[in-house]
Amino acid sequence: MSDPDAHLLIVDDDERIRSLLQKFLIRHGFLVSAARDAAHARRLMAGLDFDLIVLDVMMPGEDGISLTRAIRETRHTPIMLLTARGETEDRIAGLEAGADDYLAKPFEPKELLLRINAILRRMPESPVAEALQPKLLTLGPIRYDLERGEMWHGDDLVRLTATESQLMRIFSARPGEALSRTRLVEELGRDKGQAQERAVDVQITRLRRKIESDPKQPRYLQTVRGAGYMLAPD
């Protein structure tokens, strides 16, 4: 099930957990690097590109949510947060910072493996040169390439997280159709529940910031009262 070419970064100040996760994920076919804190992770990221980052929230010094925000300024690498906090507010804070998913401690390593594979499957494949004219959706100054899964603002590529990319694929496949939060949760491959539906709301808010000129009055990623969300391209 695992992508044998994927390179993961584990960031956790607990040496025992860090070592156990590294060995477990290596056994399942991943290339795995490990960092003991945010500063160590920054040094590794300065010289290496990772396919996914597993990041502990509660660390001495810079915490995981702060590091997530910093990573999102320059990278769209998927981020899985590990947290001992079970409160919904803390999970939402992580998603608002740019994380793609979260897992509360203690957890079964197999569940972490399943979630990592689910995130990696949602990532768009590397673009391949094609002779055919790509199919585009126009959202004002934004262009979304359906075949490549890429979003552009003029000549600038808009960085999307794995979850944002999957949401765009879901919406662009059904333009003009209202999709409920429950349906979006299902298509994202998440467990059902109110917490996951609230998490979808957070992801929609983040995606609107990248699409809309005024995210508080969305023109293209609309809320349909009683029905859910709808992508309304030009």
N, C-alpha and C positions, 0 to 999 in steps of 0.2 A: 504493500500500500504506500510505502514511503517513496519520495523522490530521491533516488540515489545520488543525484548531483547537488541536492540542496545543502547549503552551508548555513548552519544555525549559530547564533550567538546566545549563550546563557549568561545572564547577569544576576548574581545573587551573592550577598555577603556571607551566607551560611556555606562554609566549605563542604560540609557533608552533603547538603542538598545539591550544591553545584556539581560535585563529583558524581553523585548517584545519577543525576539527570544526564550528565555528559556521557557516562558509560551506557546508560539505557538507550539514549538516542543514537549513539554510535552503533550499538547492536542492531538497531532497526534501519541502518543504511545511510544515516546522515553523516556529513562532515560537521563536527561540532567544535567551536571555540568557546572559552569561558572567561568571564571577567568577574572580579571580586567586588567592584563598585562602579559607580558612574564614570569616575575619572579613568579607570582602567578600560572601561567599555569605549570611551571616547578615543583613547589611543588606538585600540584595535580597529575601530571604524574609520580612523584616519587613513589606514593603509589597506583595508579590506572591505569588500562589498559582501553583504549577507543577504540571504533569501528570506530570513525571518529572525526576529529577536524575541527571546523569552526573557522577560524583565520583571524582577521582584520590585514591588512598590516600596516596601519599608526597608530602606537601607540607610546606614549612617552617611552623613554628608548630603549630597544631592540625592533626592528620592526618585523613584521610578517615574512618577507622573511628571516631574520637572524635566527629567531626561527625555521622556516621550515628547513633550512639547518642543524641546530643542532639536530632536531628530526630525520631527515633522517640518521644521523650517527649511530643511534641505533634502530630505529623503522621503520616499514613499514605501520604504521597507515595511512589511507587515510586522506588527508588534502584538505579542501576547503578554498580558500582565498577570503576574502571580501576586495574590494579596491574601493576608490573613484576615482582612476585614470583610465581613459579609454584608454590610449595609449597602442598600441600593445606591445611596448617595455617593459612596466611595467608588462604586463601579461606574456610575455615570460620569464622575469626575475623570476617571481614566479614559473613557470613551471620548469625552469632550476634548481631552488633551491630544487625541489622535490615535489611541489604541484601537486595534481591530477586534480584540476579544479579551476576556479575562477568565481567570480560574482561581477560585478561592482555596486557600490551604486549610486543612490538609486535602490532598487530592490523590487519585490513583494515577500513576504514570501512564497507564494505558489511555486514560481520558485525555491527558495532555497530548499524547501521540495522535489520537483521533482528531483533536481540534487543530493541531499543527497541520495535519494532512488536509483537513477541510479548508483551512486558510490558503494553503499552497495551491489547492485545486481551483480556488476562486481567482487566483492571479491570472491576468491576461498573458497569453503566450507572447514570446518575443516577436515583434513585427517582422514579417517576411516580405521582401520585395515582390510586388505583384503587378502584372501588366494591366489588370482590370481596374477601372475607375472605382475608387472606394465609395461606399455608401455613407453619406453624411447626414446628420441631423443638425439643423441650425437653431441655436438658442440665442438670438441677438448676436452679440459679438463672439459668442462661443460656438465652436464647431465640434461635434462628436462623431468620430469615425467608428461606425458600427463594426466593421470587419476587424479593425486593429484594436478596438477598445481604448482608443486614445482621445483625449479632450484637448482642444487647442483654443487659445485666446490670441488671435492674430498669428504671429509666428512663434508664440511661446507655448510650450507644452505645459498643460496644467497637471500637476502631480496629484494623483488619486491614490488613496489607500486601497488595500485589497477589498474592503467592504464597500467603499464608495464605487470602485470599479464594478463590482458585482451588482450593486444597485442600479448603476447606469445601464448595464446590460439587461437587467430585468425590465426597467422602465422603457428603454429604447425598443425593446421587442414588442411593446404594447403601447405605443404613443396614443394619447387621448383616452386611455382606459384607466379608470380609478382602481387602484390596488389597495386592499385593506392592509392594516399593520399585521394582522394574523397571517395573511398570505405572504407578505414580504418576509416575515420570520421563517415561514416554511421554506420559501425559495432560497433563503440565505443558508438553510441547513441548520438552523438553531433550534434549541428546545423551546417548546411552546410555553407561554406564561406572560404575565403582565410586565415582569422585569425586562424580558426580551423585547416586548413591544415598546416599552419606554426607551430601550437602547436603540431601536430603530428610529424613534423620534430624534434622538441625539444625532444619529448618522445623517438623517435628512437635513437637520439644521446645518451640519458641517458641509454637506454637499451643496446646499443653497448658497453658502458663502462663496463657493467657487463658480456658481452659475449665474446668480442673480445680481443685478446692479443694486437692488435694495432687498436683501434677504428677508426683511420683516414684511415686505409686500411682494411676495414671489409672483413672477409672471409666468415662469416656465415650469417650475416644480411646485405645482399647486396643491393646496389642501382642499379636498372635496368633502364638505360637511357630511358626516354620517357614512362616508364610503371609503375614505383613506387618502392616498396621494396619487397624483396624476402628472405625467410629463406631457407638456403641451408645447411642442416645438413650433417654430414659425411655419 
